């Protein structure tokens, strides 16, 4: 079946501009995560959505970053007034999530990310 | 949350078994061990996970020591396409939205 889809795959923007990154999770997955990966580094947690619960925003690096998830499916990560240090690959993942038996340990399935370059 | 320690790189001959170690000495009883790999320019790919019993699937085997302080991912017959960075992750049951990726092990499979 279809995996996690992210768009665009690449985005080049000028410093100070706003960008929106999109994630389509796997159908039926109630949990959605955003991570970012700087060049040669590990993954950094940004934000987590689970169903209709309030998102866990504890990983967002500044108030320039925000995310929403409409209808419990598609998510958009928005970066306002981009800075050069925002350049990274932004990865989205989804999982079964929820409180059902076995769902808390369901693996995350990642998309191939959006490579953001801020010039 | 428990952290993991992995060697930065390993080499393996094509066709041989690749054994990737991971130390997680501060792991708690409710924390699962997950393995992912990342091939250049792609998102991380799920491989396998376990709590305390050894696990096997079509991709790999996971061996967890009895005290759970370390584990080994085994790729039984490594191919060139298995060249990737392999991440060992400990995931807490009650903080399961936080998936902490460390630096991983770069596995180089050589012909």
gemmi code that builds the backbone of each chain (N, CA, C; Angstrom):
import gemmi

chains = {
    "A": [
        ("UNK", (0.819, -1.204, 0.000), (0.000, 0.000, 0.000), (0.839, 1.234, 0.000)),
        ("UNK", (0.228, 2.415, -0.063), (0.945, 3.670, -0.117), (1.590, 3.957, 1.222)),
        ("UNK", (2.781, 4.523, 1.168), (3.477, 4.895, 2.381), (3.211, 6.342, 2.722)),
        ("UNK", (4.031, 6.901, 3.588), (3.928, 8.306, 3.959), (4.451, 9.150, 2.794)),
        ("UNK", (3.667, 10.124, 2.405), (4.038, 10.965, 1.276), (4.304, 12.389, 1.743)),
        ("UNK", (5.435, 12.971, 1.302), (5.765, 14.335, 1.679), (5.989, 15.174, 0.427)),
        ("UNK", (5.575, 16.432, 0.531), (5.799, 17.334, -0.590), (6.067, 18.743, -0.094)),
        ("UNK", (6.883, 19.521, -0.840), (7.686, 19.069, -1.973), (8.850, 18.219, -1.500)),
        ("UNK", (9.535, 17.581, -2.420), (10.702, 16.797, -2.028), (11.903, 17.715, -1.780)),
        ("UNK", (11.923, 18.822, -2.498), (12.971, 19.821, -2.321), (12.351, 21.214, -2.324)),
        ("UNK", (12.892, 22.095, -1.474), (12.402, 23.464, -1.421), (13.577, 24.385, -1.147)),
        ("UNK", (13.757, 25.351, -2.052), (14.766, 26.376, -1.848), (14.039, 27.691, -1.636)),
        ("UNK", (14.370, 28.394, -0.576), (13.706, 29.644, -0.265), (14.711, 30.672, 0.208)),
        ("UNK", (14.311, 31.924, 0.109), (15.185, 32.996, 0.566), (14.972, 33.247, 2.051)),
        ("UNK", (16.001, 33.643, 2.713), (15.921, 33.986, 4.128), (14.814, 35.016, 4.346)),
        ("UNK", (13.991, 34.754, 5.361), (12.917, 35.668, 5.692), (11.558, 35.287, 5.121)),
        ("UNK", (11.553, 34.377, 4.158), (10.280, 33.934, 3.573), (9.655, 32.837, 4.435)),
        ("UNK", (8.344, 32.648, 4.269), (7.634, 31.564, 4.954), (7.564, 30.344, 4.031)),
        ("UNK", (7.580, 29.150, 4.624), (7.433, 27.931, 3.834), (6.420, 27.005, 4.500)),
        ("UNK", (5.765, 26.196, 3.667), (4.840, 25.181, 4.158), (5.264, 23.828, 3.608)),
        ("UNK", (5.350, 22.858, 4.488), (5.709, 21.501, 4.104), (4.525, 20.593, 4.415)),
        ("UNK", (4.248, 19.674, 3.492), (3.038, 18.858, 3.617), (3.379, 17.395, 3.857)),
        ("UNK", (2.521, 16.739, 4.637), (2.683, 15.308, 4.915), (1.343, 14.600, 4.805)),
        ("UNK", (1.307, 13.546, 3.986), (0.148, 12.664, 3.903), (0.502, 11.355, 4.587)),
        ("UNK", (-0.086, 11.062, 5.749), (0.287, 9.832, 6.466), (-0.348, 8.601, 5.828)),
        ("UNK", (0.037, 7.451, 6.325), (-0.572, 6.194, 5.887), (-2.029, 6.167, 6.359)),
        ("UNK", (-2.914, 5.745, 5.483), (-4.331, 5.710, 5.820), (-4.571, 4.839, 7.050)),
        ("UNK", (-5.341, 5.373, 7.996), (-5.653, 4.635, 9.209), (-4.699, 4.891, 10.351)),
        ("UNK", (-3.592, 5.560, 10.083), (-2.648, 5.889, 11.155), (-3.131, 7.142, 11.867)),
        ("UNK", (-3.295, 7.023, 13.188), (-3.808, 8.158, 13.950), (-2.689, 9.032, 14.516)),
        ("UNK", (-1.494, 8.514, 14.581), (-0.374, 9.281, 15.125), (0.493, 9.810, 13.988)),
        ("UNK", (0.914, 11.069, 14.125), (1.746, 11.701, 13.101), (2.842, 12.492, 13.795)),
        ("UNK", (4.038, 12.389, 13.257), (5.223, 13.000, 13.863), (5.967, 13.821, 12.805)),
        ("UNK", (6.579, 14.892, 13.269), (7.530, 15.640, 12.438), (8.901, 15.605, 13.133)),
        ("UNK", (9.915, 15.351, 12.319), (11.301, 15.387, 12.770), (12.088, 16.232, 11.772)),
        ("UNK", (13.259, 16.676, 12.188), (14.146, 17.274, 11.214), (15.538, 16.688, 11.400)),
        ("UNK", (16.263, 16.676, 10.291), (17.602, 16.079, 10.280), (18.536, 17.045, 9.575)),
        ("UNK", (19.447, 17.614, 10.334), (20.457, 18.476, 9.733), (21.547, 17.612, 9.125)),
        ("UNK", (22.324, 18.197, 8.238), (23.326, 17.460, 7.480), (24.248, 16.669, 8.400)),
        ("UNK", (24.305, 15.352, 8.188), (25.192, 14.495, 8.953), (24.802, 14.264, 10.398)),
        ("UNK", (23.604, 14.698, 10.763), (23.165, 14.576, 12.152), (22.049, 13.549, 12.297)),
        ("UNK", (21.732, 13.215, 13.549), (20.602, 12.341, 13.821), (19.292, 13.095, 13.702)),
        ("UNK", (18.212, 12.412, 14.000), (16.890, 13.029, 13.881), (16.520, 13.789, 15.141)),
        ("UNK", (15.904, 14.936, 14.956), (15.466, 15.792, 16.051), (13.944, 15.850, 16.060)),
        ("UNK", (13.324, 15.435, 17.161), (11.869, 15.458, 17.288), (11.352, 16.891, 17.280)),
        ("UNK", (10.272, 17.139, 16.547), (9.661, 18.467, 16.502), (8.281, 18.483, 17.161)),
        ("UNK", (7.363, 17.672, 16.634), (5.982, 17.738, 17.106), (5.289, 16.407, 16.853)),
        ("UNK", (4.257, 16.115, 17.665), (3.532, 14.846, 17.594), (2.038, 15.104, 17.705)),
        ("UNK", (1.275, 14.486, 16.821), (-0.185, 14.549, 16.845), (-0.736, 13.149, 17.110)),
        ("UNK", (-1.728, 13.053, 17.963), (-2.414, 11.783, 18.199), (-3.913, 12.049, 18.203)),
        ("UNK", (-4.582, 11.601, 17.165), (-6.025, 11.738, 17.073), (-6.459, 13.182, 17.282)),
        ("UNK", (-7.441, 13.377, 18.174), (-7.961, 14.714, 18.456), (-7.328, 15.356, 19.683)),
        ("UNK", (-6.308, 14.690, 20.228), (-5.650, 15.235, 21.423), (-4.802, 16.449, 21.057)),
        ("UNK", (-4.517, 17.269, 22.076), (-3.640, 18.415, 21.857), (-2.257, 17.904, 21.455)),
        ("UNK", (-1.647, 18.511, 20.441), (-0.344, 18.023, 19.990), (0.755, 18.274, 21.016)),
        ("UNK", (1.775, 17.426, 20.974), (2.977, 17.629, 21.783), (3.942, 18.476, 20.966)),
        ("UNK", (4.048, 19.750, 21.344), (4.874, 20.686, 20.594), (6.245, 20.902, 21.225)),
        ("UNK", (6.620, 20.048, 22.142), (7.799, 20.303, 22.970), (9.105, 20.352, 22.186)),
        ("UNK", (9.123, 19.824, 20.968), (10.350, 19.824, 20.194), (10.507, 20.987, 19.235)),
        ("UNK", (9.488, 21.811, 19.097), (9.589, 22.944, 18.170), (10.672, 23.908, 18.661)),
        ("UNK", (11.628, 24.267, 17.793), (12.779, 25.059, 18.244), (12.481, 26.521, 18.521)),
        ("UNK", (11.451, 27.075, 17.915), (11.101, 28.479, 18.157), (9.662, 28.701, 17.756)),
        ("UNK", (9.144, 29.896, 18.079), (7.752, 30.196, 17.740), (7.577, 30.485, 16.257)),
        ("UNK", (8.658, 30.435, 15.494), (8.510, 30.564, 14.037), (7.991, 29.269, 13.417)),
        ("UNK", (8.064, 28.185, 14.198), (7.628, 26.881, 13.721), (6.226, 26.574, 14.248)),
        ("UNK", (5.369, 26.079, 13.361), (4.048, 25.643, 13.786), (3.604, 24.508, 12.885)),
        ("UNK", (2.638, 23.736, 13.358), (2.119, 22.640, 12.547), (0.658, 22.449, 12.866)),
        ("UNK", (-0.070, 21.975, 11.892), (-1.460, 21.628, 12.103), (-1.765, 20.333, 11.373)),
        ("UNK", (-2.823, 19.722, 11.835), (-3.265, 18.480, 11.205), (-4.766, 18.582, 11.041)),
        ("UNK", (-5.197, 18.650, 9.813), (-6.610, 18.849, 9.527), (-7.302, 17.512, 9.315)),
        ("UNK", (-8.467, 17.365, 9.941), (-9.265, 16.162, 9.755), (-8.578, 14.888, 10.189)),
        ("UNK", (-7.579, 15.012, 11.026), (-6.887, 13.831, 11.516), (-6.072, 13.116, 10.473)),
        ("UNK", (-5.790, 13.807, 9.364), (-5.031, 13.138, 8.309), (-3.837, 13.979, 7.900)),
        ("UNK", (-3.983, 14.783, 6.864), (-2.878, 15.570, 6.313), (-2.370, 16.572, 7.338)),
        ("UNK", (-1.044, 16.734, 7.359), (-0.427, 17.711, 8.255), (0.426, 18.685, 7.449)),
        ("UNK", (0.477, 19.929, 7.947), (1.318, 20.956, 7.351), (2.232, 21.531, 8.422)),
        ("UNK", (3.523, 21.562, 8.122), (4.504, 22.207, 8.991), (4.846, 23.546, 8.356)),
        ("UNK", (4.681, 24.613, 9.111), (4.944, 25.958, 8.605), (6.128, 26.567, 9.347)),
        ("UNK", (7.046, 27.122, 8.576), (8.180, 27.845, 9.154), (8.074, 29.281, 8.664)),
        ("UNK", (7.942, 30.209, 9.592), (7.835, 31.621, 9.243), (9.216, 32.286, 9.316)),
        ("UNK", (9.407, 33.270, 8.466), (10.645, 34.073, 8.494), (11.870, 33.150, 8.566)),
        ("UNK", (11.984, 32.308, 7.553), (13.032, 31.296, 7.576), (14.429, 31.881, 7.763)),
        ("UNK", (15.266, 31.123, 8.456), (16.660, 31.464, 8.701), (17.538, 30.380, 8.083)),
        ("UNK", (18.804, 30.690, 7.866), (19.700, 29.724, 7.251), (19.859, 28.471, 8.108)),
        ("UNK", (19.766, 28.635, 9.427), (19.910, 27.455, 10.296), (18.707, 26.512, 10.229)),
        ("UNK", (17.648, 26.953, 9.529), (16.490, 26.077, 9.335), (16.738, 25.065, 8.211)),
        ("UNK", (17.799, 25.253, 7.462), (18.110, 24.325, 6.375), (18.334, 22.932, 6.935)),
        ("UNK", (17.563, 21.965, 6.427), (17.598, 20.595, 6.935), (16.643, 19.756, 6.096)),
        ("UNK", (16.626, 18.463, 6.378), (15.592, 17.598, 5.820), (14.509, 17.431, 6.874)),
        ("UNK", (13.286, 17.744, 6.493), (12.154, 17.638, 7.408), (11.402, 16.345, 7.101)),
        ("UNK", (11.354, 15.474, 8.090), (10.776, 14.144, 7.933), (9.462, 14.022, 8.671)),
        ("UNK", (8.521, 13.384, 8.028), (7.231, 13.099, 8.638), (7.112, 11.593, 8.817)),
        ("UNK", (6.461, 11.172, 9.885), (6.229, 9.748, 10.120), (4.824, 9.559, 10.659)),
        ("UNK", (4.275, 8.380, 10.453), (2.968, 8.065, 11.040), (3.016, 6.667, 11.646)),
        ("UNK", (2.118, 6.429, 12.560), (2.004, 5.100, 13.166), (0.557, 4.883, 13.597)),
        ("UNK", (0.240, 3.642, 13.963), (-1.122, 3.347, 14.400), (-1.498, 4.175, 15.606)),
        ("UNK", (-0.554, 4.341, 16.547), (-0.763, 5.195, 17.687), (-1.974, 4.784, 18.500)),
        ("UNK", (-2.547, 5.698, 19.254), (-3.748, 5.462, 20.018), (-3.507, 4.645, 21.259)),
        ("UNK", (-4.606, 4.219, 21.862), (-4.511, 3.522, 23.138), (-4.912, 2.059, 23.014)),
        ("UNK", (-5.128, 1.615, 21.813), (-5.507, 0.225, 21.630), (-4.371, -0.729, 21.959)),
        ("UNK", (-4.732, -1.957, 22.249), (-3.726, -2.954, 22.596), (-2.735, -3.106, 21.458)),
        ("UNK", (-1.472, -2.994, 21.784), (-0.432, -3.157, 20.780), (-0.132, -1.914, 19.985)),
        ("UNK", (-0.963, -0.893, 20.090), (-0.734, 0.272, 19.239), (0.339, 1.183, 19.791)),
        ("UNK", (0.568, 1.147, 21.122), (1.549, 2.063, 21.694), (2.943, 1.739, 21.236)),
        ("UNK", (3.184, 0.511, 20.818), (4.525, 0.160, 20.369), (4.575, -0.073, 18.868)),
        ("UNK", (3.550, 0.416, 18.154), (3.568, 0.236, 16.703), (4.671, 1.104, 16.107)),
        ("UNK", (5.399, 0.574, 15.157), (6.551, 1.314, 14.627), (6.135, 2.547, 13.843)),
        ("UNK", (7.036, 3.505, 13.787), (6.852, 4.684, 12.950), (7.270, 4.344, 11.526)),
        ("UNK", (6.514, 4.873, 10.576), (6.844, 4.716, 9.171), (7.101, 6.113, 8.611)),
        ("UNK", (8.294, 6.305, 8.066), (8.732, 7.615, 7.636), (8.536, 7.838, 6.146)),
        ("UNK", (8.306, 9.097, 5.792), (8.388, 9.517, 4.403), (9.844, 9.783, 4.043)),
        ("UNK", (10.073, 10.207, 2.807), (11.439, 10.489, 2.362), (11.862, 11.932, 2.606)),
        ("UNK", (10.985, 12.702, 3.210), (11.375, 14.022, 3.671), (11.292, 15.121, 2.629)),
        ("UNK", (11.358, 16.348, 3.139), (11.497, 17.548, 2.306), (12.841, 18.174, 2.642)),
        ("UNK", (13.674, 18.330, 1.633), (14.965, 18.991, 1.844), (14.779, 20.487, 1.690)),
        ("UNK", (14.923, 21.204, 2.785), (14.748, 22.659, 2.782), (16.116, 23.331, 2.783)),
        ("UNK", (16.288, 24.229, 1.825), (17.514, 25.027, 1.757), (17.133, 26.499, 1.830)),
        ("UNK", (17.666, 27.182, 2.816), (17.406, 28.615, 2.986), (18.647, 29.377, 2.565)),
        ("UNK", (18.499, 30.215, 1.557), (19.663, 30.936, 1.014), (19.748, 32.365, 1.546)),
    ],
    "B": [
        ("UNK", (14.815, 9.173, 29.652), (14.768, 8.152, 28.619), (16.142, 7.527, 28.443)),
        ("UNK", (16.122, 6.204, 28.243), (17.383, 5.499, 28.076), (18.053, 5.914, 26.781)),
        ("UNK", (19.385, 6.057, 26.828), (20.134, 6.398, 25.631), (20.855, 5.156, 25.139)),
        ("UNK", (21.289, 5.213, 23.892), (21.963, 4.063, 23.290), (23.356, 4.456, 22.833)),
        ("UNK", (24.240, 3.465, 22.786), (25.601, 3.645, 22.304), (25.863, 2.631, 21.217)),
        ("UNK", (26.312, 3.129, 20.058), (26.618, 2.270, 18.924), (27.981, 2.655, 18.366)),
        ("UNK", (28.697, 1.675, 17.777), (29.952, 2.042, 17.114), (29.654, 2.926, 15.911)),
        ("UNK", (30.521, 3.871, 15.594), (30.226, 4.783, 14.492), (30.213, 4.116, 13.126)),
        ("UNK", (31.015, 3.063, 12.952), (31.043, 2.408, 11.644), (31.468, 0.953, 11.774)),
        ("UNK", (31.052, 0.167, 10.782), (31.431, -1.240, 10.708), (31.530, -1.632, 9.247)),
        ("UNK", (32.388, -2.601, 8.961), (32.475, -3.169, 7.624), (31.975, -4.606, 7.649)),
        ("UNK", (31.448, -5.043, 6.528), (30.965, -6.413, 6.416), (31.149, -6.852, 4.972)),
        ("UNK", (31.587, -8.099, 4.774), (31.719, -8.628, 3.425), (30.366, -9.076, 2.904)),
        ("UNK", (30.137, -8.811, 1.639), (28.881, -9.209, 1.001), (28.664, -10.708, 1.164)),
        ("UNK", (27.411, -11.081, 1.540), (27.082, -12.489, 1.728), (27.309, -13.010, 3.141)),
        ("UNK", (28.076, -12.245, 3.918), (28.314, -12.650, 5.297), (27.267, -12.008, 6.211)),
        ("UNK", (27.179, -12.527, 7.429), (26.259, -11.950, 8.409), (26.837, -10.646, 8.961)),
        ("UNK", (25.974, -9.665, 9.086), (26.360, -8.401, 9.719), (25.754, -8.372, 11.113)),
        ("UNK", (26.593, -8.177, 12.115), (26.138, -8.141, 13.505), (26.385, -6.746, 14.066)),
        ("UNK", (25.327, -6.012, 14.282), (25.448, -4.629, 14.735), (25.082, -4.542, 16.214)),
        ("UNK", (26.050, -4.126, 17.061), (25.778, -4.070, 18.498), (25.192, -2.735, 18.944)),
        ("UNK", (24.507, -2.798, 20.077), (23.960, -1.574, 20.691), (23.946, -1.760, 22.203)),
        ("UNK", (24.464, -0.780, 22.895), (24.400, -0.781, 24.357), (23.311, 0.166, 24.828)),
        ("UNK", (22.490, -0.323, 25.759), (21.432, 0.510, 26.349), (21.347, 0.143, 27.823)),
        ("UNK", (22.409, 0.448, 28.552), (22.558, -0.026, 29.930), (21.560, 0.593, 30.899)),
        ("UNK", (20.946, 1.731, 30.535), (19.991, 2.376, 31.449), (18.543, 2.088, 31.063)),
        ("UNK", (18.343, 1.081, 30.239), (16.992, 0.770, 29.758), (16.085, 0.384, 30.925)),
        ("UNK", (14.826, 0.809, 30.840), (13.839, 0.458, 31.866), (12.997, -0.716, 31.398)),
        ("UNK", (12.258, -1.317, 32.358), (11.532, -2.532, 32.045), (10.448, -2.377, 31.001)),
        ("UNK", (9.953, -1.134, 30.814), (8.858, -0.941, 29.874), (9.313, -0.328, 28.560)),
        ("UNK", (10.608, -0.301, 28.338), (11.135, 0.335, 27.129), (11.500, -0.705, 26.075)),
        ("UNK", (11.002, -0.470, 24.866), (11.265, -1.341, 23.737), (12.544, -0.916, 23.030)),
        ("UNK", (13.183, -1.867, 22.375), (14.339, -1.595, 21.525), (13.878, -1.682, 20.071)),
        ("UNK", (14.131, -0.616, 19.342), (13.785, -0.553, 17.919), (15.063, -0.406, 17.095)),
        ("UNK", (15.011, -0.938, 15.882), (16.087, -0.720, 14.924), (15.502, -0.159, 13.640)),
        ("UNK", (16.170, 0.875, 13.158), (15.831, 1.480, 11.879), (17.125, 1.583, 11.062)),
        ("UNK", (16.984, 1.754, 9.772), (18.144, 2.083, 8.956), (17.776, 3.217, 8.006)),
        ("UNK", (18.808, 3.936, 7.584), (18.598, 5.056, 6.691), (19.625, 4.982, 5.573)),
        ("UNK", (19.099, 4.842, 4.382), (19.924, 4.851, 3.191), (19.949, 6.286, 2.677)),
        ("UNK", (21.083, 6.686, 2.141), (21.272, 8.072, 1.752), (20.076, 8.623, 0.991)),
        ("UNK", (19.637, 9.808, 1.426), (18.563, 10.559, 0.775), (17.178, 9.940, 0.942)),
        ("UNK", (17.051, 8.974, 1.820), (15.737, 8.403, 2.091), (15.385, 8.575, 3.569)),
        ("UNK", (14.106, 8.423, 3.882), (13.691, 8.449, 5.270), (14.086, 7.160, 5.978)),
        ("UNK", (14.136, 7.181, 7.301), (14.471, 5.954, 8.041), (13.465, 4.844, 7.743)),
        ("UNK", (13.986, 3.629, 7.640), (13.160, 2.452, 7.355), (13.104, 1.566, 8.583)),
        ("UNK", (11.902, 1.212, 9.017), (11.742, 0.330, 10.159), (12.281, -1.062, 9.831)),
        ("UNK", (13.018, -1.655, 10.796), (13.533, -3.017, 10.592), (12.848, -3.997, 11.528)),
        ("UNK", (12.948, -3.755, 12.830), (12.477, -4.730, 13.810), (12.427, -4.071, 15.176)),
        ("UNK", (11.644, -4.621, 16.097), (11.677, -4.155, 17.469), (11.339, -5.291, 18.424)),
        ("UNK", (11.714, -5.120, 19.701), (11.453, -6.142, 20.700), (11.543, -5.592, 22.106)),
        ("UNK", (11.025, -6.358, 23.056), (11.054, -5.945, 24.462), (12.087, -6.749, 25.241)),
        ("UNK", (11.949, -8.061, 25.228), (12.931, -8.874, 25.950), (13.215, -10.199, 25.250)),
        ("UNK", (12.301, -10.634, 24.406), (12.532, -11.872, 23.667), (13.226, -11.568, 22.345)),
        ("UNK", (13.967, -12.537, 21.853), (14.570, -12.393, 20.539), (13.470, -12.368, 19.486)),
        ("UNK", (13.684, -11.595, 18.457), (12.702, -11.444, 17.403), (13.347, -11.683, 16.049)),
        ("UNK", (12.562, -12.189, 15.117), (13.043, -12.391, 13.751), (11.936, -12.035, 12.780)),
        ("UNK", (12.311, -11.364, 11.699), (11.374, -11.147, 10.603), (12.129, -11.344, 9.287)),
        ("UNK", (11.494, -10.948, 8.210), (12.077, -11.217, 6.898), (13.328, -10.402, 6.634)),
        ("UNK", (13.549, -9.371, 7.413), (14.704, -8.508, 7.196), (15.880, -8.877, 8.085)),
        ("UNK", (15.603, -9.198, 9.349), (16.692, -9.320, 10.310), (16.250, -10.081, 11.546)),
        ("UNK", (17.232, -10.321, 12.416), (16.973, -10.884, 13.742), (17.467, -9.898, 14.792)),
        ("UNK", (16.761, -9.875, 15.918), (17.137, -9.012, 17.032), (17.390, -9.895, 18.240)),
        ("UNK", (18.598, -9.810, 18.762), (18.977, -10.582, 19.943), (19.141, -9.605, 21.108)),
        ("UNK", (18.357, -9.793, 22.165), (18.426, -8.931, 23.342), (18.982, -9.752, 24.494)),
        ("UNK", (19.996, -9.232, 25.168), (20.587, -9.973, 26.283), (19.576, -10.119, 27.414)),
        ("UNK", (19.831, -11.096, 28.265), (18.878, -11.396, 29.343), (18.687, -10.209, 30.280)),
        ("UNK", (19.762, -9.458, 30.532), (19.633, -8.288, 31.399), (19.122, -7.053, 30.642)),
        ("UNK", (18.941, -7.195, 29.341), (18.388, -6.155, 28.454), (19.295, -4.931, 28.324)),
        ("UNK", (20.508, -5.029, 28.754), (21.398, -3.862, 28.676), (22.064, -3.720, 27.320)),
        ("UNK", (21.915, -4.693, 26.467), (22.471, -4.572, 25.122), (21.685, -5.449, 24.163)),
        ("UNK", (21.855, -5.161, 22.884), (21.186, -5.955, 21.857), (22.065, -5.998, 20.611)),
        ("UNK", (21.750, -6.931, 19.724), (22.473, -7.075, 18.466), (21.476, -7.267, 17.346)),
        ("UNK", (21.631, -6.486, 16.308), (20.847, -6.662, 15.086), (21.661, -7.523, 14.142)),
        ("UNK", (21.050, -8.558, 13.610), (21.750, -9.469, 12.710), (21.091, -9.441, 11.339)),
        ("UNK", (21.883, -9.070, 10.326), (21.462, -9.224, 8.937), (22.131, -10.497, 8.446)),
        ("UNK", (21.391, -11.556, 8.195), (22.017, -12.862, 7.998), (22.905, -12.969, 6.771)),
        ("UNK", (22.533, -12.323, 5.699), (23.324, -12.389, 4.465), (23.367, -10.979, 3.859)),
        ("UNK", (24.339, -10.201, 4.282), (24.382, -8.800, 3.879), (24.607, -8.659, 2.370)),
        ("UNK", (23.912, -7.701, 1.777), (24.111, -7.361, 0.373), (24.573, -5.909, 0.288)),
        ("UNK", (25.013, -5.509, -0.897), (25.482, -4.137, -1.078), (24.372, -3.136, -0.752)),
        ("UNK", (23.123, -3.538, -1.000), (21.995, -2.642, -0.731), (21.731, -2.436, 0.759)),
        ("UNK", (22.402, -3.226, 1.597), (22.260, -3.046, 3.046), (23.194, -1.965, 3.585)),
        ("UNK", (24.033, -1.407, 2.735), (24.891, -0.298, 3.173), (24.003, 0.880, 3.567)),
        ("UNK", (24.110, 1.294, 4.829), (23.217, 2.317, 5.371), (23.688, 2.686, 6.776)),
        ("UNK", (23.047, 3.688, 7.355), (23.242, 3.999, 8.773), (22.148, 3.286, 9.558)),
        ("UNK", (22.539, 2.521, 10.560), (21.610, 1.737, 11.360), (21.462, 2.385, 12.738)),
        ("UNK", (20.226, 2.638, 13.116), (19.935, 3.297, 14.385), (19.280, 2.323, 15.359)),
        ("UNK", (19.804, 2.285, 16.550), (19.217, 1.543, 17.660), (18.527, 2.560, 18.567)),
        ("UNK", (17.266, 2.340, 18.861), (16.482, 3.324, 19.605), (15.755, 2.633, 20.753)),
        ("UNK", (15.768, 3.268, 21.903), (15.005, 2.765, 23.039), (13.786, 3.660, 23.197)),
        ("UNK", (12.635, 3.058, 23.239), (11.381, 3.817, 23.249), (10.598, 3.493, 24.501)),
        ("UNK", (10.280, 4.525, 25.270), (9.543, 4.332, 26.520), (8.074, 4.078, 26.235)),
        ("UNK", (7.472, 3.216, 27.045), (6.053, 2.899, 26.877), (5.186, 4.122, 27.088)),
        ("UNK", (5.517, 4.929, 28.101), (4.641, 6.041, 28.460), (5.129, 7.370, 27.924)),
        ("UNK", (6.170, 7.337, 27.101), (6.643, 8.554, 26.440), (6.932, 8.191, 24.994)),
        ("UNK", (5.995, 7.404, 24.441), (6.320, 6.720, 23.199), (6.342, 7.618, 21.983)),
        ("UNK", (5.916, 8.872, 22.149), (5.978, 9.759, 20.992), (7.371, 10.326, 20.788)),
        ("UNK", (8.251, 10.142, 21.763), (9.599, 10.651, 21.634), (10.525, 9.526, 21.173)),
        ("UNK", (10.865, 9.555, 19.930), (11.742, 8.541, 19.339), (13.106, 9.191, 19.200)),
        ("UNK", (14.049, 8.872, 20.088), (15.341, 9.536, 20.058), (16.335, 8.766, 19.198)),
        ("UNK", (16.710, 9.383, 18.095), (17.710, 8.793, 17.212), (19.084, 9.313, 17.599)),
        ("UNK", (20.028, 8.409, 17.816), (21.400, 8.834, 18.090), (22.161, 8.993, 16.786)),
        ("UNK", (23.436, 8.724, 16.833), (24.284, 8.890, 15.647), (24.307, 7.650, 14.767)),
        ("UNK", (23.940, 6.488, 15.318), (23.865, 5.270, 14.531), (25.209, 4.676, 14.162)),
        ("UNK", (25.145, 3.557, 13.455), (26.329, 2.865, 12.925), (26.266, 2.867, 11.415)),
        ("UNK", (27.293, 3.363, 10.777), (27.365, 3.291, 9.317), (27.898, 1.925, 8.946)),
        ("UNK", (27.066, 1.099, 8.347), (27.474, -0.228, 7.887), (27.897, -0.144, 6.428)),
        ("UNK", (29.120, -0.545, 6.180), (29.637, -0.593, 4.813), (29.734, -2.051, 4.383)),
        ("UNK", (28.914, -2.452, 3.446), (28.975, -3.809, 2.909), (29.862, -3.782, 1.671)),
        ("UNK", (30.894, -4.594, 1.696), (31.884, -4.550, 0.619), (31.860, -5.831, -0.193)),
        ("UNK", (32.066, -5.696, -1.521), (32.038, -6.890, -2.382), (33.204, -7.824, -2.085)),
    ],
}
model = gemmi.Model(1)
for chain_id, residues in chains.items():
    chain = gemmi.Chain(chain_id)
    for i, (resn, *xyz) in enumerate(residues, 1):
        res = gemmi.Residue()
        res.name, res.seqid = resn, gemmi.SeqId(i, " ")
        for name, pos in zip(("N", "CA", "C"), xyz):
            atom = gemmi.Atom()
            atom.name, atom.element = name, gemmi.Element(name[0])
            atom.pos, atom.b_iso = gemmi.Position(*pos), 0.0
            res.add_atom(atom)
        chain.add_residue(res)
    model.add_chain(chain)
structure = gemmi.Structure()
structure.add_model(model)
structure.setup_entities()
